[in-house]
Amino acid sequence: MEKNADKAAIMMRLCAACGKCSKSCPAHINISEALKIYGEYLSGNPQTLEKLNNMKSSGKPVDCIECGACSSHCPDGLNVKELMWELAMIQSSGRLMKFSCGGWRESVG
């Protein structure tokens, strides 16, 4: 978990939460909010992933189309696309586990 905590600290220190990545996102993901949640998750709080489903933006990390617009608009040079991909995979896995383990099903659409 120490490696994840280090990654979270670096990521949050480098991200100024300026919102330029979110403004360029064709999937309408509030990337700044998603990265904050990801940082909390990497710091050792797995329950924070529940916040992803309650994000205010219409797009969620799982909606990322990997176009790279976020990374190209980041003034801090973060590879936002890669971070969003990681977060989308984590979010997708969580949804699948809830379905297979408890019969929980998220409505599509």
N, C-alpha and C positions, 0 to 999 in steps of 0.2 A: 504494500500500500504506500510505502515511502516514495516510490517512483511516481505514483499517481499524484501524491501531494506536491511533489516537486514540479510536476507538469502543470498542476493547477495554479501554483504560485507564479510560475513563469508566465503562463497564459494570461492570468488576471493582471499581472504587472504590465504586460505588453499591450493589452487591450485598453484603449482609452474610452471605450463605450461611446464613441462619437456618433454611431448610427449610420455612417456612410455605407456600410455593408448591407444593412437592412433596407436602406432606400434603394439600393441597386438590385435587390432580390426579386426576381420575377415570380417566385412562389409566395411572396408576401410574408416571409418569416421574420419575426423580430429577433434577429441574430444576436444582438447585444443581450437580450433577456435570456436567450437559449444558452449563450456562452457563460453567463452568470450561473445558471442552473448547473451547467456542466462542471464549472469550477467547484461548486458546492459538492457535487457528486464525487469528483476526484479527490476532494479534501477528506472524504471518508463518510459522507452522509448519503447513502443510497436511497433514502426515502425522498430526497429532493427530486428524483426523476418523476414523481407523481405531478410535479408542477408543470411538466412539459405539456400535459393534456389540458391544463388550465391557462395556457399562455393567452394573452389578449389578442395576439395577431391571428389572422385567419389561417396562415401557414404554420406548420409545425416542422421540426427537424426531419421527420420522416417524409415530408413533402419536398425536400431538397432535390433539385434536378441536376445537381453537380455541374452547373454551367460555369462556375468560377468567377462570376461577376463580383461576388463578395470579396474574394481575395484581391482582385484587381483594383478594388476601390478602397482597400485598407491602407490608410496612411502610415500605419505602424509595420506593414509588411508581414502580417500574420498570414499563415496559410489557413484562412478561415474555411475554405472549401473542405480541407482535410478534417478540421475539427467538427464541422457540421456533419460530414460523413460518419465520423466516429460516433457522434451523438445520435444520429439517425439509426445506426446499427444497434446501439444500446436501447433506444426507444422501441425499435421493432422487436428486439428480443424480449423485452419486458411485456409487450403486448401479446406475443406468442405464448410466453410462459403463463400469463394469466389465463389465456384461453385453454391451454392444454392441461393446466393444473387445477383449475377451479370451475371450468365451464363458463367463465366470464367471456362475453363476446361484445366487442365494440361495434357500434353501428357504423356502417360504411356509407359515406356520402355526405 
